């Protein structure tokens, strides 16, 4: 069996883990060929279309109590459909790099909206440009109704500027804190006056509320609009460095190496913010495969669930259970905790979530039961349950069906138990785990035990 450690590490970071099927297809391919294949698989963009049309807001505004209740049910169902559709897409796509980067941009441009159609549109913007050009991505995000609504730019008008979007554009999306002044925020907000959307959710630049006066931004003076401001931010190399540093923590190591991040920023800036050359540079750099960068990142809850789905081909009779898993693990797609997104890294682990993390794999793979203690953030509780959420424990039969036959027949003949364990886990195997593997008599039981270990939580 091809157990190329570098290929396995590449798929742990550029995808959602390597399956035995992936290993068979790749054979003894070198890294450059594997990277090329990952990009080639992402050339055909396929949007998510789980939400067809908006929930009827007139029902809520004009309707009676029963009508409003119907509207809220419709809205919640659209949210569930969108969430499950994306999780399923990540778990089955032939283009995992594209979805892995869509997940990165989903957190980078963290956004909450009660309009599932807006959320889906923004998600598809992230997907379309996930491996494309950051400038194009940034402009389209700035013009998306989801972000305009979330950061109040719909209310940003001449004489009454709203600074929310202007501030987050610099602090979280481009140059980062410390590289701009409060006056830059005020002047940027003036430049974005007039950015909004109409009743059908299309971007509109409203000249009658735009401040067309002279503005001084980042030390330069002119009659700037929103796109001018974004171009000026991208002209600053600090933006390339800020994105590179964040991407390093996502793909390489939670503790950035300054020299390596600087090299990434050089590549990104010189490529005029093309994302593909930056990723190619990372994935073909020797340092990416150093021991200190292997098996050291805590999988996000979504990466954990998606990885299990891709390895064991799991189908769900009740897909709603995927929402409960996300809630108890602390990462609900489309519901970041705040505008800064999920902190990630070791922040994913606390005493409560670790217990669930270690229990979920065996529950999914063995048709088990699990107790879900309600663990939602206050805003999500109030919204998803329309104010009627009660802290409760739900004893739920998962009704998940892994395809054990496909998994087991995918393991090449002659593969030893130790080789299987080394393939499924990124960190090096401890002596205790090796002893346990050597004693195992049932392959299925051994695999379930392996994915229930703390080591399986690392990528």
C-alpha positions in Angstrom: 0.0 0.0 0.0 1.2 3.5 -0.8 1.6 5.1 2.6 3.5 8.1 1.4 3.6 10.3 4.5 3.9 13.5 2.4 0.9 12.7 0.2 -1.1 11.9 3.3 -0.1 15.2 5.0 -1.0 17.1 1.8 -4.5 15.6 1.8 -4.9 16.3 5.5 -4.3 20.0 4.9 -5.4 20.7 1.3 -8.4 18.4 1.6 -10.3 16.7 4.5 -7.9 13.7 4.8 -6.9 10.9 2.5 -9.1 7.8 2.0 -7.8 4.5 0.9 -9.5 5.1 -2.4 -7.5 8.4 -2.8 -4.3 6.5 -2.1 -5.1 3.9 -4.7 -5.8 6.5 -7.4 -2.6 8.5 -6.7 -0.4 5.4 -6.5 3.2 6.6 -6.2 2.6 10.1 -7.5 5.0 12.8 -6.5 3.9 15.9 -4.6 3.9 18.2 -7.6 1.6 15.8 -9.5 -0.8 15.4 -6.6 -1.0 19.2 -6.1 -1.7 19.6 -9.8 -4.5 17.0 -9.6 -6.1 18.7 -6.6 -6.2 22.0 -8.6 -7.4 20.2 -11.8 -10.3 18.7 -9.8 -11.4 22.2 -8.8 -11.6 23.6 -12.3 -15.4 23.0 -12.6 -17.2 25.2 -10.2 -20.5 23.8 -8.9 -22.7 26.1 -6.9 -24.9 25.1 -4.0 -28.6 25.5 -4.9 -30.3 24.2 -1.7 -32.4 27.4 -1.3 -34.8 28.3 -4.1 -35.9 31.8 -3.5 -36.2 33.9 -0.3 -38.6 33.3 2.6 -41.6 35.6 2.1 -40.8 38.5 4.4 -44.2 40.1 3.7 -45.7 37.1 5.5 -43.8 38.1 8.6 -44.4 41.9 8.4 -48.1 41.8 7.4 -49.2 38.5 8.7 -51.0 37.4 11.8 -49.4 35.2 14.5 -50.0 31.9 12.6 -48.6 33.4 9.4 -45.5 34.7 11.2 -45.0 31.2 12.7 -45.2 29.7 9.3 -42.6 32.2 8.0 -40.2 31.3 10.8 -40.6 27.6 10.1 -39.9 28.2 6.4 -36.9 30.3 7.3 -35.5 27.6 9.7 -36.0 24.9 7.1 -34.1 26.9 4.5 -31.2 27.3 7.0 -31.2 23.6 7.7 -31.3 22.7 4.0 -28.4 25.0 3.3 -26.2 23.8 6.2 -26.7 20.1 5.3 -26.2 20.7 1.6 -22.8 22.2 2.2 -21.7 19.6 4.7 -22.8 16.8 2.2 -20.9 18.6 -0.6 -17.7 18.7 1.5 -18.2 15.1 2.3 -18.6 13.8 -1.2 -17.0 16.4 -3.6 -14.3 15.4 -6.1 -12.9 18.9 -5.5 -11.9 18.8 -1.8 -9.3 21.6 -2.2 -12.0 24.0 -3.4 -14.3 23.2 -0.5 -11.4 23.4 2.0 -10.6 26.9 0.8 -14.3 27.8 0.7 -14.4 26.9 4.4 -11.4 29.2 5.0 -13.1 32.2 3.2 -16.3 31.4 5.0 -14.5 32.0 8.3 -12.3 34.9 7.0 -15.4 36.8 5.8 -17.5 35.7 8.8 -21.1 36.7 8.3 -24.5 35.9 9.8 -27.8 36.5 8.0 -31.3 35.4 8.6 -31.9 35.2 4.9 -30.7 31.8 3.7 -30.7 32.9 0.0 -28.3 35.7 0.9 -26.1 33.2 2.9 -26.1 30.7 0.0 -25.2 33.5 -2.5 -22.2 34.6 -0.3 -21.1 30.9 0.1 -21.1 30.5 -3.7 -19.0 33.7 -4.0 -16.5 32.1 -1.7 -16.6 28.9 -3.7 -16.3 30.5 -7.1 -13.2 32.5 -6.1 -11.8 30.1 -3.5 -8.8 29.5 -5.7 -9.1 32.6 -7.9 -8.2 36.2 -7.2 -8.5 37.7 -3.8 -9.2 41.2 -5.2 -12.2 39.9 -7.1 -13.4 37.9 -4.1 -13.1 40.9 -1.8 -15.1 43.2 -4.2 -17.8 40.6 -4.6 -18.1 40.0 -0.8 -18.3 43.8 -0.3 -21.2 43.9 -2.7 -23.1 40.9 -1.4 -26.4 41.6 0.4 -25.4 39.2 3.2 -22.4 41.2 4.2 -24.0 44.6 3.5 -26.8 43.6 5.8 -24.6 42.0 8.5 -22.3 45.0 8.8 -25.0 47.6 8.4 -23.7 49.2 5.2 -27.3 49.4 3.9 -27.6 52.2 6.5 -24.4 53.9 5.5 -25.3 57.2 3.9 -24.0 60.7 3.3 -24.1 62.8 6.5 -24.7 59.7 8.6 -21.9 57.3 7.9 -22.0 53.8 9.5 -18.4 52.6 10.2 -19.1 48.9 10.8 -18.1 47.6 7.3 -15.3 50.1 6.9 -13.7 49.0 10.2 -14.0 45.2 9.6 -12.8 45.6 6.0 -9.4 46.8 7.4 -9.2 45.0 10.8 -10.4 41.5 9.7 -10.4 41.3 5.9 -7.3 43.1 4.6 -4.4 45.0 6.4 -5.1 44.0 10.0 -5.1 46.0 13.2 -2.3 48.5 13.7 -2.0 49.4 10.1 -4.7 52.1 9.9 -6.0 55.0 12.0 -9.5 55.9 13.3 -9.6 58.7 10.7 -9.0 56.1 8.0 -12.1 54.2 9.3 -14.2 57.4 9.1 -13.0 58.3 5.6 -13.4 54.7 4.4 -17.0 54.7 5.7 -17.7 57.8 3.7 -16.3 56.1 0.6 -18.7 53.2 1.0 -21.8 55.4 1.5 -24.4 54.3 -1.1 -23.4 50.6 -1.2 -26.6 48.6 -0.7 -29.0 46.2 -2.2 -32.6 46.3 -3.5 -35.7 44.2 -2.7 -34.6 41.4 -4.9 -31.2 41.1 -3.2 -29.1 42.7 -6.0 -26.2 45.1 -5.3 -27.0 48.7 -5.9 -24.7 51.7 -5.7 -27.1 54.5 -4.7 -25.5 57.8 -5.9 -28.1 59.9 -4.1 -26.8 58.8 -0.7 -23.1 58.6 -1.6 -20.7 61.1 -0.1 -18.9 62.4 -3.2 -16.7 64.8 -1.2 -12.9 64.6 -1.0 -11.5 62.0 1.4 -8.1 61.4 3.0 -7.4 57.7 3.3 -4.0 56.0 4.2 -2.3 59.3 3.7 -3.7 60.0 0.2 -6.5 62.5 -0.7 -9.1 62.2 -3.5 -12.7 61.7 -4.3 -12.7 58.0 -3.4 -15.4 55.4 -3.6 -15.5 51.9 -2.1 -13.6 50.2 -4.9 -10.9 52.8 -4.7 -10.5 52.1 -1.0 -10.2 48.4 -1.6 -7.6 48.9 -4.2 -5.6 51.1 -1.9 -5.8 48.5 0.8 -4.6 45.8 -1.6 -1.7 48.1 -2.7 -0.4 47.8 0.8 1.8 44.6 1.2 0.4 44.4 4.8 -2.7 42.9 3.3 -0.8 40.1 1.6 1.0 39.4 4.9 -2.2 39.5 6.9 -3.9 36.9 4.6 -0.7 34.8 4.4 -0.4 34.7 8.2 -4.0 33.5 8.6 -3.6 30.9 5.9 -0.4 29.6 7.5 -2.3 29.0 10.8 -5.1 27.2 8.8 -2.9 25.0 6.6 0.5 24.7 8.3 0.9 25.5 12.0 -1.0 27.4 14.7 2.3 29.2 15.5 3.4 31.0 12.4 7.0 31.0 11.3 7.8 34.7 10.4 10.3 33.9 7.6 7.9 31.5 5.9 4.9 33.8 6.2 7.0 36.6 4.7 7.9 34.4 1.8 4.3 33.5 1.3 3.3 37.2 1.4 6.0 37.9 -1.3 4.5 35.3 -3.6 0.9 36.5 -3.0 1.7 40.1 -3.5 3.8 39.6 -6.7 1.1 37.4 -8.1 -1.4 40.3 -7.7 -3.3 38.4 -5.1 -3.9 35.2 -7.2 -4.6 32.5 -4.7 -3.5 29.5 -6.7 0.2 30.5 -6.9 0.3 31.1 -3.1 -1.2 27.6 -2.4 1.1 25.9 -4.9 4.1 27.6 -3.1 2.9 26.3 0.3 2.1 22.8 -0.8 5.4 22.3 -2.7 7.7 23.9 0.0 9.9 21.5 1.9 9.0 23.2 5.2 5.3 22.4 4.7 6.3 18.7 5.3 8.5 19.2 8.3 7.8 17.0 11.3 6.9 20.0 13.4 4.1 20.8 10.9 2.7 17.3 10.7 -0.2 16.0 12.8 -0.2 19.1 14.9 -3.4 21.0 14.0 -6.7 20.3 15.8 -9.4 19.5 13.3 -12.3 21.9 13.3 -15.7 20.2 14.1 -16.6 20.5 10.4 -13.3 19.0 9.3 -13.8 16.1 11.8 -17.4 15.3 10.5 -16.4 15.7 6.8 -13.3 13.6 7.2 -15.4 10.8 8.7 -17.9 11.0 5.9 -15.2 10.9 3.3 -13.3 8.0 4.8 -16.3 5.8 5.7 -19.0 6.9 3.1 -21.6 7.6 5.8 -25.2 8.1 4.9 -27.8 9.6 7.3 -31.4 8.7 7.6 -31.9 11.9 9.7 -29.5 14.5 8.3 -30.7 16.9 10.9 -28.3 15.1 13.4 -25.5 16.9 11.6 -26.8 20.2 12.9 -26.8 18.7 16.5 -23.2 17.6 16.0 -22.1 21.0 14.9 -23.9 22.6 17.9 -22.3 20.5 20.6 -18.9 20.7 19.0 -19.1 24.5 18.7 -19.1 25.2 15.0 -22.4 25.7 13.2 -21.9 26.5 9.5 -23.3 30.0 8.6 -23.4 30.9 12.3 -19.9 32.2 13.3 -19.7 33.4 16.9 -19.0 37.0 15.8 -17.5 39.0 12.9 -14.0 37.7 13.7 -15.2 34.1 13.0 -14.1 31.0 14.9 -10.8 31.3 16.7 -9.8 27.8 15.7 -6.7 25.9 16.8 -6.7 24.7 20.4 -9.8 26.8 21.0 -11.8 24.0 19.5 -11.1 21.8 22.5 -12.7 22.2 25.9 -13.8 19.5 28.4 -17.3 19.3 27.0 -16.5 19.2 23.3 -13.6 16.8 23.8 -16.0 14.2 25.3 -18.3 14.5 22.3 -15.3 14.5 19.8 -14.1 11.2 21.2 -17.6 9.6 21.3 -18.9 10.8 17.9 -16.8 8.5 15.6 -17.8 5.3 17.4 -21.4 6.4 17.5 -21.5 7.1 13.8 -19.7 3.9 12.8 -21.5 1.6 15.2 -25.1 2.8 15.0 -25.1 4.1 18.6 -27.0 6.5 20.7 -25.7 9.8 21.9 -26.9 12.4 24.5 -27.0 15.9 23.0 -26.9 18.6 25.7 -28.1 21.8 24.1 -25.0 24.0 23.6 -25.8 26.9 21.4 -24.6 30.5 21.6 -27.2 33.0 22.9 -27.9 34.6 19.5 -28.2 31.2 17.7 -30.5 29.9 20.5 -32.8 32.9 20.2 -32.9 32.8 16.5 -33.0 29.1 15.5 -35.6 28.3 18.1 -37.4 31.6 17.8 -37.1 32.4 21.5 -38.5 29.1 22.6 -35.2 27.2 23.1 -34.9 25.2 26.4 -31.8 23.7 27.7 -32.4 20.0 27.3 -30.7 16.7 26.7 -31.9 14.8 23.6 -31.2 11.1 23.6 -31.0 10.5 19.9 -30.4 7.3 17.8 -28.0 8.6 15.1 -29.3 6.3 12.3 -26.1 6.7 10.4 -24.9 4.0 7.9 -21.2 3.7 7.1 -20.4 1.7 4.0 -18.1 -0.8 5.7 -17.8 -3.0 2.6 -16.6 -0.1 0.5 -14.1 1.0 3.2 -12.8 -2.5 3.9 -12.5 -3.6 0.3 -10.6 -0.4 -0.4 -7.8 -1.4 1.8 -5.1 -3.1 -0.4 -4.5 -6.8 0.3 -1.6 -7.5 2.5 -1.8 -4.2 4.4 -0.9 -4.8 8.0 -2.9 -3.6 11.0 0.0 -1.2 11.9 0.0 0.2 8.3 -3.8 0.8 8.5 -3.4 2.6 11.9 -0.6 4.8 10.4 -2.8 5.6 7.5 -5.8 6.6 9.6 -3.9 8.7 12.1 -1.6 11.7 11.3 0.6 11.8 14.5 3.1 9.0 15.1 1.7 6.0 16.9 2.4 5.6 20.6 3.7 2.3 22.0 0.4 2.0 23.9 -1.6 2.3 20.7 0.7 -0.1 18.9 0.1 -2.7 21.6 -3.6 -2.3 21.4 -3.5 -2.7 17.6 -1.4 -5.9 17.8 -4.0 -7.4 20.2 -7.0 -6.5 17.9 -8.7 -9.5 16.3 -11.6 -7.8 14.6 -10.7 -5.3 11.8 -13.9 -3.2 12.2 -13.5 -2.9 16.0 -9.9 -1.9 15.6 -10.7 0.8 13.1 -13.5 2.2 15.4 -11.0 2.2 18.3 -8.5 4.1 16.2 -10.8 6.9 15.1 -12.0 7.2 18.7 -8.5 8.2 19.9 -7.3 11.7 20.7 -4.8 11.2 17.9 -7.6 11.2 15.3 -8.5 14.7 16.4 -5.3 16.0 14.8 -4.5 16.6 11.2 
